[in-house]
Amino acid sequence: QVHVQESGGRLVRPGGSLRLSCAASGRTLSDYATGWFRQAPGTEREFVAGISSSGSSTAFSDSVKGRFTISRDNAKKTVYLQMNSLKPEDTAVYYCAGRRLRFGVLRDENNYENWGQGTQVTVSS
């Protein structure tokens, strides 16, 4: 079992950048496909980005494609979400999640088993 915890959320101005981290404790994260999701008030949680256990495959939602990147450092048991050109509509609680999976990227939140508590990202002037 792996436990994950997000960090890095804060208030940022439109057009700014932010990097979120998802750190794992317990067993290694290198066996786990990992995803980032977000939930804004009054909306359902949505997929943002995902990365395979090796880091060789990634996927993004259309709303963040070209602005966000996802990467991982398995030696540090950490997955990162680099967010650039932030918009007010990116404001949400961001969650990371993991699922033990040798190959592939998961988009469906129902496929993930291990969730963090979330970190608040607010984009506002």
C-alpha positions, 0 to 999 in steps of 0.5 A: 500500500502506498500513501500519497500527499500533495503539496505546493498549492497556493494563490497565484496570479493569472499567467503565473506558474506553479509546481505541485508535488505528490510525495509517496510514503510506504512502498515505492511509487515506481510501481504505480500509475499516478494521476492528478485530478481537480475539483472546483466548488460545485463541480465534479472531480475531473482528470487533469493529467496522468503518467505511467509508472515508468514515466514513459507515457503521459496524458492530459485533459484538453483544458490543460494540454500545452500548459501543464506537464507531468513528470516523476522522480521514482528515486524520490517517490514523487510525481510533479505537476508543472502548471504554466499560463494559469487561468482563473478557471484552474482554481480548484483543489488538486488531488493526486492518486495512484494505482499499482499498474505496470503499463499505461496511464489511467484517466478514470478516477474509479481506477485509482485506489490511493488518494491524497487529501488535496492541495488548494490552487487559487488563480486570481489577481 
